[in-house]
Amino acid sequence: MLYVAFLPIIDQELNAKIRPAHLDYLNDLYKQDKVFMAGPFTDKEGGLVIYKAASLEEARKLAEADPVVAQGARTLELREWSPLEFPLA
């Protein structure tokens, strides 16, 4: 299953400090086939990560272990996602 993590920044200074560890963390998960896609929003107010996980609990553990979440630079909203397969008809 896919799970989308919305990660709004709540502390810009702390986020800037932790961002390299955040990117390393996501890159490591990508290599383990646990991240499908990730990136910042163009307004610079946060970003999102699409996790691949067997359950919501696994996805939550991955998302909460992200340094920007664990250290309080960003909040987390995690939702299960079921993308449509195109073409629809």
KOLGU-4560 file (N, C-alpha, C; in nm, 3 decimals, padded with zeros to 5 digits):
<recs>
<n_xx: 00.084 n_yy: -00.118 n_zz: 00.000 ca_xx: 00.000 ca_yy: 00.000 ca_zz: 00.000 c_xx: 00.088 c_yy: 00.125 c_zz: 00.000 mol: A seq: 1 type: MET>
<n_xx: 00.026 n_yy: 00.232 n_zz: -00.042 ca_xx: 00.095 ca_yy: 00.362 ca_zz: -00.042 c_xx: 00.034 c_yy: 00.451 c_zz: 00.065 mol: A seq: 2 type: LEU>
<n_xx: 00.119 n_yy: 00.528 n_zz: 00.130 ca_xx: 00.078 ca_yy: 00.619 ca_zz: 00.237 c_xx: 00.143 c_yy: 00.753 c_zz: 00.212 mol: A seq: 3 type: TYR>
<n_xx: 00.062 n_yy: 00.860 n_zz: 00.217 ca_xx: 00.112 ca_yy: 00.994 ca_zz: 00.190 c_xx: 00.130 c_yy: 01.067 c_zz: 00.322 mol: A seq: 4 type: VAL>
<n_xx: 00.250 n_yy: 01.119 n_zz: 00.341 ca_xx: 00.282 ca_yy: 01.197 ca_zz: 00.460 c_xx: 00.295 c_yy: 01.343 c_zz: 00.419 mol: A seq: 5 type: ALA>
<n_xx: 00.204 n_yy: 01.428 n_zz: 00.469 ca_xx: 00.214 ca_yy: 01.572 ca_zz: 00.451 c_xx: 00.298 c_yy: 01.624 c_zz: 00.568 mol: A seq: 6 type: PHE>
<n_xx: 00.400 n_yy: 01.704 n_zz: 00.536 ca_xx: 00.497 ca_yy: 01.749 ca_zz: 00.637 c_xx: 00.511 c_yy: 01.900 c_zz: 00.638 mol: A seq: 7 type: LEU>
<n_xx: 00.413 n_yy: 01.973 n_zz: 00.692 ca_xx: 00.425 ca_yy: 02.118 ca_zz: 00.702 c_xx: 00.536 c_yy: 02.159 c_zz: 00.800 mol: A seq: 8 type: PRO>
<n_xx: 00.613 n_yy: 02.259 n_zz: 00.760 ca_xx: 00.721 ca_yy: 02.309 ca_zz: 00.846 c_xx: 00.661 c_yy: 02.398 c_zz: 00.955 mol: A seq: 9 type: ILE>
<n_xx: 00.702 n_yy: 02.374 n_zz: 01.079 ca_xx: 00.657 ca_yy: 02.459 ca_zz: 01.189 c_xx: 00.773 c_yy: 02.538 c_zz: 01.250 mol: A seq: 10 type: ILE>
<n_xx: 00.896 n_yy: 02.500 n_zz: 01.217 ca_xx: 01.014 ca_yy: 02.572 ca_zz: 01.265 c_xx: 01.116 c_yy: 02.576 c_zz: 01.151 mol: A seq: 11 type: ASP>
<n_xx: 01.118 n_yy: 02.689 n_zz: 01.078 ca_xx: 01.203 ca_yy: 02.701 ca_zz: 00.959 c_xx: 01.351 c_yy: 02.685 c_zz: 00.992 mol: A seq: 12 type: GLN>
<n_xx: 01.396 n_yy: 02.746 n_zz: 01.101 ca_xx: 01.537 ca_yy: 02.740 ca_zz: 01.138 c_xx: 01.579 c_yy: 02.597 c_zz: 01.172 mol: A seq: 13 type: GLU>
<n_xx: 01.500 n_yy: 02.529 n_zz: 01.253 ca_xx: 01.529 ca_yy: 02.391 ca_zz: 01.289 c_xx: 01.522 c_yy: 02.301 c_zz: 01.165 mol: A seq: 14 type: LEU>
<n_xx: 01.424 n_yy: 02.325 n_zz: 01.080 ca_xx: 01.411 ca_yy: 02.247 ca_zz: 00.957 c_xx: 01.537 c_yy: 02.259 c_zz: 00.871 mol: A seq: 15 type: ASN>
<n_xx: 01.587 n_yy: 02.380 n_zz: 00.855 ca_xx: 01.707 ca_yy: 02.401 ca_zz: 00.773 c_xx: 01.826 c_yy: 02.324 c_zz: 00.832 mol: A seq: 16 type: ALA>
<n_xx: 01.835 n_yy: 02.321 n_zz: 00.963 ca_xx: 01.945 ca_yy: 02.250 ca_zz: 01.031 c_xx: 01.934 c_yy: 02.098 c_zz: 01.010 mol: A seq: 17 type: LYS>
<n_xx: 01.813 n_yy: 02.045 n_zz: 01.017 ca_xx: 01.791 ca_yy: 01.900 ca_zz: 01.013 c_xx: 01.775 c_yy: 01.847 c_zz: 00.870 mol: A seq: 18 type: ILE>
<n_xx: 01.751 n_yy: 01.934 n_zz: 00.773 ca_xx: 01.720 ca_yy: 01.891 ca_zz: 00.637 c_xx: 01.819 c_yy: 01.790 c_zz: 00.578 mol: A seq: 19 type: ARG>
<n_xx: 01.951 n_yy: 01.809 n_zz: 00.595 ca_xx: 02.043 ca_yy: 01.706 ca_zz: 00.540 c_xx: 02.016 c_yy: 01.566 c_zz: 00.596 mol: A seq: 20 type: PRO>
<n_xx: 01.988 n_yy: 01.555 n_zz: 00.725 ca_xx: 01.957 ca_yy: 01.425 ca_zz: 00.785 c_xx: 01.825 c_yy: 01.372 c_zz: 00.732 mol: A seq: 21 type: ALA>
<n_xx: 01.729 n_yy: 01.459 n_zz: 00.711 ca_xx: 01.599 ca_yy: 01.424 ca_zz: 00.652 c_xx: 01.619 c_yy: 01.363 c_zz: 00.514 mol: A seq: 22 type: HIS>
<n_xx: 01.698 n_yy: 01.429 n_zz: 00.431 ca_xx: 01.722 ca_yy: 01.380 ca_zz: 00.295 c_xx: 01.798 c_yy: 01.248 c_zz: 00.295 mol: A seq: 23 type: LEU>
<n_xx: 01.896 n_yy: 01.234 n_zz: 00.384 ca_xx: 01.968 ca_yy: 01.107 ca_zz: 00.397 c_xx: 01.873 c_yy: 00.994 c_zz: 00.439 mol: A seq: 24 type: ASP>
<n_xx: 01.785 n_yy: 01.025 n_zz: 00.532 ca_xx: 01.689 ca_yy: 00.927 ca_zz: 00.580 c_xx: 01.598 c_yy: 00.880 c_zz: 00.466 mol: A seq: 25 type: TYR>
<n_xx: 01.543 n_yy: 00.975 n_zz: 00.391 ca_xx: 01.455 ca_yy: 00.939 ca_zz: 00.280 c_xx: 01.530 c_yy: 00.862 c_zz: 00.172 mol: A seq: 26 type: LEU>
<n_xx: 01.653 n_yy: 00.901 n_zz: 00.144 ca_xx: 01.732 ca_yy: 00.831 ca_zz: 00.043 c_xx: 01.759 c_yy: 00.686 c_zz: 00.084 mol: A seq: 27 type: ASN>
<n_xx: 01.789 n_yy: 00.666 n_zz: 00.212 ca_xx: 01.809 ca_yy: 00.530 ca_zz: 00.262 c_xx: 01.681 c_yy: 00.447 c_zz: 00.250 mol: A seq: 28 type: ASP>
<n_xx: 01.566 n_yy: 00.507 n_zz: 00.282 ca_xx: 01.440 ca_yy: 00.435 ca_zz: 00.269 c_xx: 01.407 c_yy: 00.406 c_zz: 00.123 mol: A seq: 29 type: LEU>
<n_xx: 01.441 n_yy: 00.498 n_zz: 00.035 ca_xx: 01.419 ca_yy: 00.475 ca_zz: -00.108 c_xx: 01.499 c_yy: 00.352 c_zz: -00.154 mol: A seq: 30 type: TYR>
<n_xx: 01.623 n_yy: 00.343 n_zz: -00.110 ca_xx: 01.708 ca_yy: 00.228 ca_zz: -00.146 c_xx: 01.651 c_yy: 00.096 c_zz: -00.093 mol: A seq: 31 type: LYS>
<n_xx: 01.572 n_yy: 00.104 n_zz: 00.016 ca_xx: 01.507 ca_yy: -00.014 ca_zz: 00.074 c_xx: 01.368 c_yy: -00.038 c_zz: 00.013 mol: A seq: 32 type: GLN>
<n_xx: 01.332 n_yy: 00.042 n_zz: -00.087 ca_xx: 01.202 ca_yy: 00.035 ca_zz: -00.153 c_xx: 01.087 c_yy: 00.068 c_zz: -00.058 mol: A seq: 33 type: ASP>
<n_xx: 01.112 n_yy: 00.161 n_zz: 00.035 ca_xx: 01.009 ca_yy: 00.205 ca_zz: 00.129 c_xx: 00.956 c_yy: 00.344 c_zz: 00.097 mol: A seq: 34 type: LYS>
<n_xx: 01.023 n_yy: 00.416 n_zz: 00.005 ca_xx: 00.975 ca_yy: 00.547 ca_zz: -00.039 c_xx: 00.952 c_yy: 00.542 c_zz: -00.189 mol: A seq: 35 type: VAL>
<n_xx: 00.832 n_yy: 00.580 n_zz: -00.229 ca_xx: 00.796 ca_yy: 00.582 ca_zz: -00.369 c_xx: 00.838 c_yy: 00.715 c_zz: -00.433 mol: A seq: 36 type: PHE>
<n_xx: 00.809 n_yy: 00.825 n_zz: -00.364 ca_xx: 00.839 ca_yy: 00.957 ca_zz: -00.415 c_xx: 00.835 c_yy: 01.056 c_zz: -00.299 mol: A seq: 37 type: MET>
<n_xx: 00.909 n_yy: 01.167 n_zz: -00.315 ca_xx: 00.909 ca_yy: 01.270 ca_zz: -00.210 c_xx: 00.952 c_yy: 01.402 c_zz: -00.272 mol: A seq: 38 type: ALA>
<n_xx: 00.918 n_yy: 01.511 n_zz: -00.206 ca_xx: 00.964 ca_yy: 01.641 ca_zz: -00.252 c_xx: 00.898 c_yy: 01.756 c_zz: -00.180 mol: A seq: 39 type: GLY>
<n_xx: 00.958 n_yy: 01.874 n_zz: -00.195 ca_xx: 00.906 ca_yy: 01.994 ca_zz: -00.128 c_xx: 00.792 c_yy: 02.057 c_zz: -00.208 mol: A seq: 40 type: PRO>
<n_xx: 00.709 n_yy: 02.132 n_zz: -00.137 ca_xx: 00.610 ca_yy: 02.216 ca_zz: -00.203 c_xx: 00.680 c_yy: 02.343 c_zz: -00.252 mol: A seq: 41 type: PHE>
<n_xx: 00.634 n_yy: 02.398 n_zz: -00.361 ca_xx: 00.701 ca_yy: 02.515 ca_zz: -00.420 c_xx: 00.689 c_yy: 02.640 c_zz: -00.333 mol: A seq: 42 type: THR>
<n_xx: 00.595 n_yy: 02.642 n_zz: -00.239 ca_xx: 00.582 ca_yy: 02.759 ca_zz: -00.150 c_xx: 00.680 c_yy: 02.755 c_zz: -00.033 mol: A seq: 43 type: ASP>
<n_xx: 00.764 n_yy: 02.650 n_zz: -00.027 ca_xx: 00.868 ca_yy: 02.634 ca_zz: 00.076 c_xx: 00.812 c_yy: 02.618 c_zz: 00.217 mol: A seq: 44 type: LYS>
<n_xx: 00.686 n_yy: 02.575 n_zz: 00.227 ca_xx: 00.621 ca_yy: 02.560 ca_zz: 00.358 c_xx: 00.616 c_yy: 02.415 c_zz: 00.405 mol: A seq: 45 type: GLU>
<n_xx: 00.683 n_yy: 02.325 n_zz: 00.332 ca_xx: 00.683 ca_yy: 02.184 ca_zz: 00.369 c_xx: 00.694 c_yy: 02.097 c_zz: 00.246 mol: A seq: 46 type: GLY>
<n_xx: 00.654 n_yy: 01.972 n_zz: 00.261 ca_xx: 00.661 ca_yy: 01.879 ca_zz: 00.150 c_xx: 00.582 c_yy: 01.754 c_zz: 00.180 mol: A seq: 47 type: GLY>
<n_xx: 00.600 n_yy: 01.654 n_zz: 00.093 ca_xx: 00.532 ca_yy: 01.528 ca_zz: 00.118 c_xx: 00.622 c_yy: 01.412 c_zz: 00.081 mol: A seq: 48 type: LEU>
<n_xx: 00.590 n_yy: 01.299 n_zz: 00.142 ca_xx: 00.659 ca_yy: 01.174 ca_zz: 00.116 c_xx: 00.551 c_yy: 01.069 c_zz: 00.091 mol: A seq: 49 type: VAL>
<n_xx: 00.570 n_yy: 00.989 n_zz: -00.012 ca_xx: 00.482 ca_yy: 00.875 ca_zz: -00.035 c_xx: 00.559 c_yy: 00.750 c_zz: 00.002 mol: A seq: 50 type: ILE>
<n_xx: 00.514 n_yy: 00.687 n_zz: 00.111 ca_xx: 00.577 ca_yy: 00.566 ca_zz: 00.162 c_xx: 00.512 c_yy: 00.442 c_zz: 00.103 mol: A seq: 51 type: TYR>
<n_xx: 00.593 n_yy: 00.337 n_zz: 00.085 ca_xx: 00.543 ca_yy: 00.203 ca_zz: 00.053 c_xx: 00.554 c_yy: 00.123 c_zz: 00.183 mol: A seq: 52 type: LYS>
<n_xx: 00.441 n_yy: 00.071 n_zz: 00.230 ca_xx: 00.444 ca_yy: -00.004 ca_zz: 00.355 c_xx: 00.333 c_yy: -00.108 c_zz: 00.355 mol: A seq: 53 type: ALA>
<n_xx: 00.350 n_yy: -00.209 n_zz: 00.438 ca_xx: 00.252 ca_yy: -00.316 ca_zz: 00.449 c_xx: 00.130 c_yy: -00.276 c_zz: 00.530 mol: A seq: 54 type: ALA>
<n_xx: 00.143 n_yy: -00.172 n_zz: 00.613 ca_xx: 00.033 ca_yy: -00.130 ca_zz: 00.699 c_xx: 00.049 c_yy: 00.018 c_zz: 00.735 mol: A seq: 55 type: SER>
<n_xx: -00.060 n_yy: 00.074 n_zz: 00.785 ca_xx: -00.056 ca_yy: 00.212 ca_zz: 00.833 c_xx: 00.042 c_yy: 00.224 c_zz: 00.949 mol: A seq: 56 type: LEU>
<n_xx: 00.047 n_yy: 00.123 n_zz: 01.034 ca_xx: 00.138 ca_yy: 00.125 ca_zz: 01.149 c_xx: 00.284 c_yy: 00.131 c_zz: 01.103 mol: A seq: 57 type: GLU>
<n_xx: 00.319 n_yy: 00.051 n_zz: 01.002 ca_xx: 00.455 ca_yy: 00.055 ca_zz: 00.950 c_xx: 00.486 c_yy: 00.192 c_zz: 00.890 mol: A seq: 58 type: GLU>
<n_xx: 00.393 n_yy: 00.244 n_zz: 00.812 ca_xx: 00.414 ca_yy: 00.376 ca_zz: 00.750 c_xx: 00.430 c_yy: 00.484 c_zz: 00.857 mol: A seq: 59 type: ALA>
<n_xx: 00.349 n_yy: 00.475 n_zz: 00.963 ca_xx: 00.359 ca_yy: 00.574 ca_zz: 01.072 c_xx: 00.495 c_yy: 00.566 c_zz: 01.140 mol: A seq: 60 type: ARG>
<n_xx: 00.545 n_yy: 00.445 n_zz: 01.164 ca_xx: 00.678 ca_yy: 00.431 ca_zz: 01.225 c_xx: 00.786 c_yy: 00.492 c_zz: 01.137 mol: A seq: 61 type: LYS>
<n_xx: 00.778 n_yy: 00.468 n_zz: 01.007 ca_xx: 00.875 ca_yy: 00.527 ca_zz: 00.914 c_xx: 00.867 c_yy: 00.679 c_zz: 00.916 mol: A seq: 62 type: LEU>
<n_xx: 00.746 n_yy: 00.732 n_zz: 00.909 ca_xx: 00.727 ca_yy: 00.877 ca_zz: 00.904 c_xx: 00.769 c_yy: 00.944 c_zz: 01.035 mol: A seq: 63 type: ALA>
<n_xx: 00.734 n_yy: 00.883 n_zz: 01.147 ca_xx: 00.769 ca_yy: 00.943 ca_zz: 01.277 c_xx: 00.918 c_yy: 00.936 c_zz: 01.305 mol: A seq: 64 type: GLU>
<n_xx: 00.990 n_yy: 00.844 n_zz: 01.241 ca_xx: 01.135 ca_yy: 00.835 ca_zz: 01.259 c_xx: 01.212 c_yy: 00.933 c_zz: 01.172 mol: A seq: 65 type: ALA>
<n_xx: 01.144 n_yy: 00.999 n_zz: 01.079 ca_xx: 01.209 ca_yy: 01.101 ca_zz: 00.996 c_xx: 01.262 c_yy: 01.210 c_zz: 01.089 mol: A seq: 66 type: ASP>
<n_xx: 01.389 n_yy: 01.248 n_zz: 01.078 ca_xx: 01.445 ca_yy: 01.348 ca_zz: 01.168 c_xx: 01.366 c_yy: 01.479 c_zz: 01.179 mol: A seq: 67 type: PRO>
<n_xx: 01.306 n_yy: 01.526 n_zz: 01.069 ca_xx: 01.232 ca_yy: 01.653 ca_zz: 01.077 c_xx: 01.105 c_yy: 01.639 c_zz: 01.160 mol: A seq: 68 type: VAL>
<n_xx: 01.048 n_yy: 01.519 n_zz: 01.166 ca_xx: 00.931 ca_yy: 01.494 ca_zz: 01.250 c_xx: 00.976 c_yy: 01.464 c_zz: 01.392 mol: A seq: 69 type: VAL>
<n_xx: 01.072 n_yy: 01.373 n_zz: 01.406 ca_xx: 01.118 ca_yy: 01.330 ca_zz: 01.538 c_xx: 01.173 c_yy: 01.446 c_zz: 01.621 mol: A seq: 70 type: ALA>
<n_xx: 01.235 n_yy: 01.544 n_zz: 01.553 ca_xx: 01.296 ca_yy: 01.656 ca_zz: 01.625 c_xx: 01.208 c_yy: 01.781 c_zz: 01.627 mol: A seq: 71 type: GLN>
<n_xx: 01.085 n_yy: 01.772 n_zz: 01.575 ca_xx: 00.988 ca_yy: 01.880 ca_zz: 01.590 c_xx: 00.996 c_yy: 01.995 c_zz: 01.492 mol: A seq: 72 type: GLY>
<n_xx: 01.064 n_yy: 01.977 n_zz: 01.379 ca_xx: 01.069 ca_yy: 02.083 ca_zz: 01.279 c_xx: 00.945 c_yy: 02.085 c_zz: 01.191 mol: A seq: 73 type: ALA>
<n_xx: 00.879 n_yy: 01.970 n_zz: 01.181 ca_xx: 00.759 ca_yy: 01.958 ca_zz: 01.098 c_xx: 00.654 c_yy: 01.875 c_zz: 01.170 mol: A seq: 74 type: ARG>
<n_xx: 00.529 n_yy: 01.900 n_zz: 01.135 ca_xx: 00.420 ca_yy: 01.816 ca_zz: 01.182 c_xx: 00.396 c_yy: 01.708 c_zz: 01.077 mol: A seq: 75 type: THR>
<n_xx: 00.315 n_yy: 01.610 n_zz: 01.113 ca_xx: 00.289 ca_yy: 01.496 ca_zz: 01.026 c_xx: 00.141 c_yy: 01.471 c_zz: 01.014 mol: A seq: 76 type: LEU>
<n_xx: 00.092 n_yy: 01.461 n_zz: 00.891 ca_xx: -00.040 ca_yy: 01.408 ca_zz: 00.862 c_xx: -00.019 c_yy: 01.291 c_zz: 00.768 mol: A seq: 77 type: GLU>
<n_xx: -00.061 n_yy: 01.172 n_zz: 00.807 ca_xx: -00.037 ca_yy: 01.051 ca_zz: 00.730 c_xx: -00.170 c_yy: 00.992 c_zz: 00.686 mol: A seq: 78 type: LEU>
<n_xx: -00.181 n_yy: 00.963 n_zz: 00.554 ca_xx: -00.305 ca_yy: 00.909 ca_zz: 00.500 c_xx: -00.276 c_yy: 00.797 c_zz: 00.402 mol: A seq: 79 type: ARG>
<n_xx: -00.359 n_yy: 00.692 n_zz: 00.407 ca_xx: -00.349 ca_yy: 00.585 ca_zz: 00.308 c_xx: -00.398 c_yy: 00.639 c_zz: 00.174 mol: A seq: 80 type: GLU>
<n_xx: -00.330 n_yy: 00.599 n_zz: 00.066 ca_xx: -00.361 ca_yy: 00.653 ca_zz: -00.066 c_xx: -00.383 c_yy: 00.540 c_zz: -00.164 mol: A seq: 81 type: TRP>
<n_xx: -00.489 n_yy: 00.551 n_zz: -00.240 ca_xx: -00.521 ca_yy: 00.454 ca_zz: -00.343 c_xx: -00.526 c_yy: 00.526 c_zz: -00.477 mol: A seq: 82 type: SER>
<n_xx: -00.413 n_yy: 00.532 n_zz: -00.548 ca_xx: -00.413 ca_yy: 00.607 ca_zz: -00.674 c_xx: -00.497 c_yy: 00.539 c_zz: -00.782 mol: A seq: 83 type: PRO>
<n_xx: -00.557 n_yy: 00.620 n_zz: -00.865 ca_xx: -00.632 ca_yy: 00.568 ca_zz: -00.978 c_xx: -00.536 c_yy: 00.515 c_zz: -01.084 mol: A seq: 84 type: LEU>
<n_xx: -00.582 n_yy: 00.419 n_zz: -01.160 ca_xx: -00.503 ca_yy: 00.368 ca_zz: -01.272 c_xx: -00.567 c_yy: 00.420 c_zz: -01.400 mol: A seq: 85 type: GLU>
<n_xx: -00.491 n_yy: 00.494 n_zz: -01.476 ca_xx: -00.539 ca_yy: 00.553 ca_zz: -01.600 c_xx: -00.495 c_yy: 00.472 c_zz: -01.720 mol: A seq: 86 type: PHE>
<n_xx: -00.569 n_yy: 00.474 n_zz: -01.828 ca_xx: -00.694 ca_yy: 00.545 ca_zz: -01.847 c_xx: -00.808 c_yy: 00.477 c_zz: -01.770 mol: A seq: 87 type: PRO>
<n_xx: -00.908 n_yy: 00.558 n_zz: -01.732 ca_xx: -01.019 ca_yy: 00.506 ca_zz: -01.653 c_xx: -01.116 c_yy: 00.425 c_zz: -01.737 mol: A seq: 88 type: LEU>
<n_xx: -01.128 n_yy: 00.461 n_zz: -01.863 ca_xx: -01.223 ca_yy: 00.386 ca_zz: -01.948 c_xx: -01.166 c_yy: 00.365 c_zz: -02.085 mol: A seq: 89 type: ALA>
</recs>
